[in-house]
Amino acid sequence: MALRNQPYLPLYVQDFLTDEKLNQCSASSQGIYIKIMCILHKQEEYGTILLKQKDKQNASTCQNFAYKFVKLLPFNTEELLAAITELVEEGVLTIDGDKMFQKRMVQDNKISEIRSKAGKKGGFAKAKDLANNLAKVKQNPEYENEYEYINEFEIKKDINKEKANFNFSF
């Protein structure tokens, strides 16, 4: 199941509380950030929101996103503009052209898609592909502790353990 179809937002509490970039932001920006994450969770491209042509009312991309979010969130344009500007300046959110995204959400989605593909291919038979693909996913050093569970050797060890306990007779 795609992450965006889940009724909850995967929020890593310890990472959220100790994120140095986020802790540099004001309390109001942090509150708006949680709401923005909820919107990013429901987008077609998980963790990413795009400006459409009708949303481009200004030369400032941050201001255009503020105008877009004012329709979706219970904040006024000034509050949203200040929060988005602060979150982008601190590197909590990223704007690339007409796209705003949260790096962790995008990364989690990539991992979810890899696991989903491996599961559809037959689980144990293709688990090695999964382990190899997960090992290739580049980890962001600022989140070095977040992906400790993605260790190729641990995955292979778990796969071999499961194979040993699996009854292949039909």
Accessible surface in RSA format (square Angstrom, percent):
REM  Atomic radii and reference values for relative SASA: ProtOr
REM  Chains: A
REM  Algorithm: Lee & Richards
REM  Probe-radius: 1.40
REM  Slices: 20
REM RES _ NUM      All-atoms   Total-Side   Main-Chain    Non-polar    All polar
REM                ABS   REL    ABS   REL    ABS   REL    ABS   REL    ABS   REL
RES MET A   1   157.53  81.6  96.88  64.1  60.65 144.4 108.99  92.7  48.55  64.3
RES ALA A   2    46.51  42.8  32.40  50.0  14.11  32.1  40.22  56.6   6.29  16.7
RES LEU A   3    18.24  10.2  18.21  13.0   0.04   0.1  18.21  12.8   0.04   0.1
RES ARG A   4    80.82  33.9  78.23  39.9   2.60   6.2   3.45   4.7  77.38  46.9
RES ASN A   5    88.24  60.8  64.69  62.5  23.55  56.7  17.41  41.9  70.82  68.5
RES GLN A   6    30.50  17.1  29.91  21.9   0.58   1.4   3.26   6.9  27.24  20.7
RES PRO A   7   131.32  95.7  88.24  80.4  43.08 156.6 100.44  82.9  30.88 191.9
RES TYR A   8   127.73  59.6 120.81  68.7   6.91  18.0  95.95  72.1  31.78  39.2
RES LEU A   9    38.23  21.3  20.25  14.5  17.97  45.2  20.25  14.2  17.97  48.4
RES PRO A  10    35.63  26.0  19.21  17.5  16.42  59.7  26.14  21.6   9.48  58.9
RES LEU A  11    72.98  40.6  49.84  35.7  23.13  58.2  50.80  35.7  22.18  59.7
RES TYR A  12    84.58  39.5  77.19  43.9   7.39  19.2  60.95  45.8  23.63  29.1
RES VAL A  13    94.12  61.9  89.50  81.0   4.62  11.1  89.88  78.1   4.24  11.5
RES GLN A  14   121.51  67.9 117.88  86.2   3.63   8.6  57.18 121.7  64.33  48.8
RES ASP A  15    37.21  26.1  31.96  31.8   5.25  12.4  12.69  29.9  24.52  24.5
RES PHE A  16    42.69  21.4  36.00  22.3   6.69  17.4  41.02  24.9   1.67   4.8
RES LEU A  17   109.88  61.2  94.88  67.9  15.00  37.7  96.95  68.1  12.93  34.8
RES THR A  18    74.15  52.7  58.46  59.3  15.69  37.4  48.44  65.1  25.71  38.9
RES ASP A  19    30.35  21.3  21.53  21.4   8.82  20.8  12.10  28.5  18.25  18.2
RES GLU A  20   141.24  81.1 135.70 102.7   5.54  13.2  50.06  96.8  91.18  74.4
RES LYS A  21    65.92  32.2  64.14  39.4   1.78   4.2  50.31  45.3  15.62  16.6
RES LEU A  22     1.56   0.9   1.56   1.1   0.00   0.0   1.56   1.1   0.00   0.0
RES ASN A  23    78.01  53.8  54.43  52.6  23.59  56.8  20.89  50.3  57.12  55.2
RES GLN A  24   123.56  69.1  98.31  71.8  25.25  60.1  18.20  38.7 105.36  79.9
RES CYS A  25     7.98   6.0   0.00   0.0   7.98  18.8   0.53   1.3   7.46   8.0
RES SER A  26    51.25  43.3  38.24  51.0  13.01  30.0  47.55 101.3   3.69   5.2
RES ALA A  27    87.38  80.3  69.19 106.8  18.19  41.4  72.47 102.1  14.91  39.5
RES SER A  28    78.02  65.9  63.92  85.3  14.10  32.5  52.63 112.1  25.39  35.6
RES SER A  29     2.14   1.8   2.14   2.9   0.00   0.0   0.00   0.0   2.14   3.0
RES GLN A  30    45.39  25.4  45.05  32.9   0.34   0.8   8.19  17.4  37.19  28.2
RES GLY A  31    38.18  47.1   0.00   N/A  38.18  47.1  34.15  93.7   4.03   9.0
RES ILE A  32     4.72   2.7   4.58   3.4   0.14   0.3   4.58   3.3   0.14   0.4
RES TYR A  33     7.31   3.4   7.31   4.2   0.00   0.0   1.23   0.9   6.09   7.5
RES ILE A  34    54.57  31.1  54.57  40.7   0.00   0.0  54.57  39.3   0.00   0.0
RES LYS A  35    87.18  42.5  86.78  53.2   0.40   1.0  40.37  36.3  46.81  49.9
RES ILE A  36     0.00   0.0   0.00   0.0   0.00   0.0   0.00   0.0   0.00   0.0
RES MET A  37    10.68   5.5  10.68   7.1   0.00   0.0  10.55   9.0   0.13   0.2
RES CYS A  38    59.35  44.9  55.20  61.6   4.15   9.8  25.16  63.7  34.19  36.9
RES ILE A  39    24.43  13.9  21.01  15.7   3.41   8.2  24.43  17.6   0.00   0.0
RES LEU A  40     0.00   0.0   0.00   0.0   0.00   0.0   0.00   0.0   0.00   0.0
RES HIS A  41     9.78   5.3   9.78   6.8   0.00   0.0   9.78  10.1   0.00   0.0
RES LYS A  42   127.08  62.0 108.33  66.5  18.76  44.7  76.52  68.9  50.56  53.9
RES GLN A  43    47.09  26.3  45.22  33.0   1.87   4.5   3.41   7.3  43.68  33.1
RES GLU A  44   148.50  85.3 129.27  97.8  19.23  45.8  50.97  98.6  97.53  79.6
RES GLU A  45    86.47  49.6  79.01  59.8   7.46  17.8  44.44  86.0  42.03  34.3
RES TYR A  46     8.76   4.1   5.64   3.2   3.11   8.1   3.36   2.5   5.40   6.7
RES GLY A  47     0.00   0.0   0.00   N/A   0.00   0.0   0.00   0.0   0.00   0.0
RES THR A  48     3.65   2.6   1.51   1.5   2.14   5.1   0.33   0.4   3.32   5.0
RES ILE A  49     4.39   2.5   3.34   2.5   1.05   2.5   4.39   3.2   0.00   0.0
RES LEU A  50    92.51  51.5  86.60  62.0   5.91  14.9  86.60  60.8   5.91  15.9
RES LEU A  51    10.87   6.1   1.29   0.9   9.58  24.1   1.29   0.9   9.58  25.8
RES LYS A  52   125.38  61.2 119.75  73.5   5.63  13.4  73.04  65.7  52.34  55.8
RES GLN A  53   139.54  78.0 127.47  93.2  12.07  28.7  64.00 136.2  75.54  57.3
RES LYS A  54   149.33  72.9 123.86  76.0  25.47  60.6  82.35  74.1  66.98  71.3
RES ASP A  55     4.93   3.4   3.11   3.1   1.81   4.3   2.08   4.9   2.85   2.8
RES LYS A  56    80.42  39.2  56.28  34.5  24.14  57.5  27.63  24.9  52.79  56.2
RES GLN A  57   110.86  62.0  73.07  53.4  37.80  90.0  34.47  73.4  76.40  57.9
RES ASN A  58    62.27  42.9  41.11  39.7  21.16  50.9   9.23  22.2  53.04  51.3
RES ALA A  59   110.24 101.4  67.95 104.9  42.28  96.2  79.67 112.2  30.57  81.0
RES SER A  60    46.92  39.6  37.05  49.4   9.87  22.7  33.92  72.2  13.00  18.2
RES THR A  61    44.00  31.3  39.04  39.6   4.96  11.8   9.67  13.0  34.33  51.9
RES CYS A  62    23.72  17.9  22.50  25.1   1.23   2.9   4.51  11.4  19.21  20.7
RES GLN A  63    43.89  24.5  43.89  32.1   0.00   0.0   0.53   1.1  43.36  32.9
RES ASN A  64     6.29   4.3   6.29   6.1   0.00   0.0   0.00   0.0   6.29   6.1
RES PHE A  65     0.00   0.0   0.00   0.0   0.00   0.0   0.00   0.0   0.00   0.0
RES ALA A  66     0.00   0.0   0.00   0.0   0.00   0.0   0.00   0.0   0.00   0.0
RES TYR A  67    59.53  27.8  59.20  33.7   0.33   0.9  31.66  23.8  27.87  34.4
RES LYS A  68    28.21  13.8  26.61  16.3   1.60   3.8  11.80  10.6  16.41  17.5
RES PHE A  69     0.00   0.0   0.00   0.0   0.00   0.0   0.00   0.0   0.00   0.0
RES VAL A  70    51.24  33.7  37.13  33.6  14.11  34.0  37.13  32.3  14.11  38.3
RES LYS A  71   136.81  66.7  97.79  60.0  39.02  92.9  84.21  75.8  52.60  56.0
RES LEU A  72    96.99  54.0  66.02  47.2  30.98  77.9  72.02  50.6  24.98  67.2
RES LEU A  73    17.12   9.5   7.12   5.1  10.00  25.1   9.69   6.8   7.42  20.0
RES PRO A  74   103.44  75.4  65.35  59.6  38.10 138.5  81.69  67.4  21.75 135.2
RES PHE A  75    53.33  26.7  43.65  27.0   9.68  25.2  48.35  29.3   4.98  14.3
RES ASN A  76    75.66  52.2  68.14  65.8   7.52  18.1  32.52  78.3  43.14  41.7
RES THR A  77    30.23  21.5  28.82  29.2   1.42   3.4  13.53  18.2  16.70  25.2
RES GLU A  78   126.50  72.6 119.43  90.4   7.07  16.8  68.17 131.9  58.34  47.6
RES GLU A  79    83.24  47.8  74.84  56.6   8.40  20.0  31.51  60.9  51.73  42.2
RES LEU A  80     0.00   0.0   0.00   0.0   0.00   0.0   0.00   0.0   0.00   0.0
RES LEU A  81    52.36  29.2  52.36  37.5   0.00   0.0  52.36  36.8   0.00   0.0
RES ALA A  82    64.74  59.5  51.84  80.0  12.90  29.4  60.57  85.3   4.17  11.0
RES ALA A  83     1.86   1.7   1.07   1.7   0.79   1.8   1.48   2.1   0.38   1.0
RES ILE A  84     0.00   0.0   0.00   0.0   0.00   0.0   0.00   0.0   0.00   0.0
RES THR A  85    44.11  31.4  43.90  44.5   0.21   0.5  39.24  52.7   4.87   7.4
RES GLU A  86    45.28  26.0  43.74  33.1   1.53   3.7  21.71  42.0  23.57  19.2
RES LEU A  87     0.00   0.0   0.00   0.0   0.00   0.0   0.00   0.0   0.00   0.0
RES VAL A  88    41.24  27.1  31.28  28.3   9.96  24.0  31.28  27.2   9.96  27.0
RES GLU A  89   135.59  77.8  97.62  73.9  37.97  90.4  43.46  84.1  92.13  75.2
RES GLU A  90    63.04  36.2  53.80  40.7   9.24  22.0   4.15   8.0  58.89  48.1
RES GLY A  91    22.87  28.2   0.00   N/A  22.87  28.2  19.83  54.4   3.04   6.8
RES VAL A  92     7.94   5.2   1.11   1.0   6.83  16.4   4.15   3.6   3.79  10.3
RES LEU A  93     1.58   0.9   0.00   0.0   1.58   4.0   0.11   0.1   1.47   4.0
RES THR A  94    34.07  24.2  31.84  32.3   2.23   5.3  30.56  41.1   3.51   5.3
RES ILE A  95    40.15  22.8  14.38  10.7  25.77  62.1  14.38  10.4  25.77  69.9
RES ASP A  96    98.05  68.7  88.78  88.4   9.27  21.9  12.58  29.6  85.46  85.2
RES GLY A  97    54.97  67.8   0.00   N/A  54.97  67.8  42.33 116.2  12.64  28.3
RES ASP A  98    58.70  41.1  52.45  52.2   6.25  14.8  14.51  34.2  44.18  44.1
RES LYS A  99    68.22  33.3  68.22  41.9   0.00   0.0  24.78  22.3  43.43  46.3
RES MET A 100     0.00   0.0   0.00   0.0   0.00   0.0   0.00   0.0   0.00   0.0
RES PHE A 101    38.91  19.5  38.88  24.1   0.03   0.1  38.88  23.6   0.03   0.1
RES GLN A 102    10.04   5.6  10.03   7.3   0.01   0.0   0.06   0.1   9.98   7.6
RES LYS A 103    79.23  38.7  73.71  45.2   5.52  13.1  37.09  33.4  42.14  44.9
RES ARG A 104    19.25   8.1  18.08   9.2   1.17   2.8  17.42  23.8   1.83   1.1
RES MET A 105     7.85   4.1   7.33   4.8   0.53   1.3   7.85   6.7   0.00   0.0
RES VAL A 106    34.70  22.8  34.61  31.3   0.10   0.2  34.63  30.1   0.07   0.2
RES GLN A 107    30.38  17.0  29.87  21.8   0.51   1.2  11.64  24.8  18.74  14.2
RES ASP A 108    17.17  12.0  13.46  13.4   3.71   8.8   9.26  21.8   7.91   7.9
RES ASN A 109    22.92  15.8  22.92  22.1   0.00   0.0   0.00   0.0  22.92  22.2
RES LYS A 110   107.92  52.6 106.30  65.2   1.62   3.8  58.33  52.5  49.59  52.8
RES ILE A 111     4.58   2.6   4.58   3.4   0.00   0.0   4.58   3.3   0.00   0.0
RES SER A 112    24.05  20.3  18.28  24.4   5.77  13.3  10.55  22.5  13.50  18.9
RES GLU A 113    86.60  49.7  84.18  63.7   2.41   5.7  30.59  59.2  56.01  45.7
RES ILE A 114    34.58  19.7  32.27  24.0   2.31   5.6  33.26  24.0   1.32   3.6
RES ARG A 115    97.49  40.9  89.73  45.7   7.76  18.5  38.19  52.2  59.30  35.9
RES SER A 116    39.12  33.1  25.75  34.4  13.37  30.8  26.45  56.3  12.67  17.7
RES LYS A 117   130.90  63.9 129.70  79.6   1.20   2.9  76.78  69.1  54.12  57.7
RES ALA A 118     7.49   6.9   4.96   7.7   2.53   5.7   6.97   9.8   0.52   1.4
RES GLY A 119    48.78  60.2   0.00   N/A  48.78  60.2  30.51  83.7  18.27  40.9
RES LYS A 120   174.92  85.3 135.56  83.2  39.37  93.7  93.10  83.8  81.83  87.2
RES LYS A 121   118.95  58.0  94.39  57.9  24.56  58.5  59.60  53.6  59.36  63.2
RES GLY A 122    46.37  57.2   0.00   N/A  46.37  57.2  31.84  87.4  14.53  32.5
RES GLY A 123    33.80  41.7   0.00   N/A  33.80  41.7  32.34  88.7   1.46   3.3
RES PHE A 124    65.78  32.9  61.15  37.9   4.63  12.0  61.36  37.2   4.42  12.6
RES ALA A 125    82.91  76.2  46.31  71.5  36.60  83.3  58.99  83.1  23.91  63.3
RES LYS A 126    80.84  39.4  80.17  49.2   0.67   1.6  26.55  23.9  54.30  57.8
RES ALA A 127     9.33   8.6   8.68  13.4   0.65   1.5   9.33  13.1   0.00   0.0
RES LYS A 128   134.06  65.4 131.40  80.6   2.66   6.3  76.49  68.8  57.57  61.3
RES ASP A 129    58.67  41.1  56.78  56.5   1.89   4.5  14.35  33.8  44.32  44.2
RES LEU A 130    32.87  18.3  32.46  23.2   0.42   1.1  32.87  23.1   0.01   0.0
RES ALA A 131     0.00   0.0   0.00   0.0   0.00   0.0   0.00   0.0   0.00   0.0
RES ASN A 132    46.93  32.4  45.01  43.5   1.92   4.6  13.21  31.8  33.71  32.6
RES ASN A 133    59.44  41.0  57.49  55.6   1.95   4.7   5.38  12.9  54.06  52.3
RES LEU A 134     3.63   2.0   2.45   1.8   1.18   3.0   2.45   1.7   1.18   3.2
RES ALA A 135    50.05  46.0  15.70  24.2  34.35  78.1  23.36  32.9  26.69  70.7
RES LYS A 136   152.63  74.5 130.67  80.2  21.96  52.3  89.73  80.8  62.90  67.0
RES VAL A 137    26.08  17.2  13.73  12.4  12.35  29.8  20.50  17.8   5.58  15.1
RES LYS A 138   182.32  88.9 164.42 100.9  17.91  42.6 113.71 102.4  68.61  73.1
RES GLN A 139    82.71  46.2  59.29  43.3  23.42  55.8  18.11  38.6  64.59  49.0
RES ASN A 140    45.87  31.6  39.13  37.8   6.74  16.2  22.54  54.3  23.33  22.5
RES PRO A 141   109.39  79.7  95.59  87.1  13.80  50.2 102.19  84.4   7.20  44.8
RES GLU A 142    76.79  44.1  38.26  28.9  38.53  91.7  36.87  71.3  39.92  32.6
RES TYR A 143    27.98  13.1  25.14  14.3   2.84   7.4  20.51  15.4   7.47   9.2
RES GLU A 144   119.58  68.7 105.09  79.5  14.49  34.5  33.95  65.7  85.63  69.9
RES ASN A 145   101.76  70.2  89.06  86.1  12.70  30.6  23.29  56.1  78.47  75.8
RES GLU A 146    18.26  10.5   6.97   5.3  11.29  26.9   8.10  15.7  10.16   8.3
RES TYR A 147     4.49   2.1   2.52   1.4   1.97   5.1   2.64   2.0   1.85   2.3
RES GLU A 148   118.13  67.8 100.33  75.9  17.80  42.4  45.72  88.4  72.41  59.1
RES TYR A 149    99.14  46.3  83.12  47.3  16.03  41.7  80.64  60.6  18.50  22.8
RES ILE A 150    13.95   7.9   3.32   2.5  10.63  25.6   3.54   2.5  10.41  28.3
RES ASN A 151    55.22  38.1  50.53  48.8   4.69  11.3   8.42  20.3  46.80  45.2
RES GLU A 152    46.31  26.6  40.71  30.8   5.61  13.4   6.07  11.7  40.24  32.9
RES PHE A 153   154.55  77.3 149.13  92.4   5.42  14.1 150.14  91.0   4.41  12.6
RES GLU A 154    80.52  46.2  79.59  60.2   0.93   2.2  26.32  50.9  54.20  44.3
RES ILE A 155    26.40  15.0  25.45  19.0   0.95   2.3  26.40  19.0   0.00   0.0
RES LYS A 156    68.60  33.5  67.79  41.6   0.81   1.9  37.19  33.5  31.41  33.5
RES LYS A 157   137.31  67.0 130.52  80.1   6.79  16.2  83.46  75.1  53.85  57.4
RES ASP A 158    78.91  55.3  78.14  77.8   0.77   1.8  24.00  56.5  54.92  54.8
RES ILE A 159    22.02  12.5  20.76  15.5   1.25   3.0  22.02  15.9   0.00   0.0
RES ASN A 160    91.62  63.2  85.87  83.0   5.75  13.8  26.48  63.7  65.13  63.0
RES LYS A 161   133.90  65.3 126.07  77.4   7.83  18.6  76.05  68.5  57.85  61.6
RES GLU A 162    87.94  50.5  87.15  65.9   0.79   1.9  20.43  39.5  67.51  55.1
RES LYS A 163    88.19  43.0  82.33  50.5   5.86  14.0  36.46  32.8  51.73  55.1
RES ALA A 164    86.99  80.0  46.07  71.1  40.91  93.1  58.36  82.2  28.63  75.8
RES ASN A 165   113.74  78.4  79.01  76.3  34.73  83.6  29.66  71.4  84.08  81.3
RES PHE A 166    85.60  42.8  70.69  43.8  14.91  38.8  75.29  45.6  10.31  29.5
RES ASN A 167   107.77  74.3  91.34  88.3  16.43  39.6  38.69  93.1  69.08  66.8
RES PHE A 168   116.68  58.4 103.83  64.3  12.85  33.4 104.11  63.1  12.56  36.0
RES SER A 169    84.59  71.5  59.57  79.5  25.02  57.6  54.96 117.0  29.63  41.5
RES PHE A 170   220.60 110.4 141.00  87.3  79.60 207.1 169.14 102.5  51.46 147.3
END  Absolute sums over single chains surface
CHAIN  1 A    10482.2       8601.1       1881.0       5773.6       4708.5
END  Absolute sums over all chains
TOTAL         10482.2       8601.1       1881.0       5773.6       4708.5
